[in-house]
Amino acid sequence: MSLQLPTIGEWYYNPIGNEYFEVVAVDDQSATIEIQYAGGEVSEYDIEAWQQLSLTPASPPEDAGAAYESGYENDWVSDDTLHPESWMNPLSAIEPDSFPGIDDF
């Protein structure tokens, strides 16, 4: 029987079912606790059901972001050089008027 209050971001282990999960939301108005299992599935408990669980605090898995599909690699970082001074320059949007053979004079 769990007498501890759920904490958002904390991981718990439920020996019944051998499940690890993280508390991702607590709704005080509806008295529900939303959890996400290590595999990514989302579920919800009401406060009465939460108190009936025999939970123990657990450490997060090695790749806790796997359920959110957010690995440790930074996909948004590229190797391209950024030039912030050209972002607001109106001349950078103009394409040059070059025609092959004519500009060769």
C-alpha positions, 0 to 999 in steps of 0.5 A: 500500500503506497502512502507516498504522494506521487511526484512528477518526474519520479520513477517507481517500481510496481512489483505486481506486474514487474513494471517501472514507470514515471509520473508525468502529471498529477491532476488535483482537480480530478484526483488522477495521476498520469504515468508513463511506463518505460516502454512508452505506454501511458496510463492513469490512476485515480488517487484511491487506486494509487494508494492501494499500490505497493510501490517503491521508488526506483532510479530511472532506466539508463535511457529514460528518454527512450519512451519519449523518443528523445535519445542523447544525440542532438538531431537539431545540430548540423555541421553547417556554419550559421551566419546570423548577420545574413538572417535579416539582410534583405540582400541575402534573399536576392538571387544573382542574375548570372547567365552562363556565357554572358558574364564571361566578358 
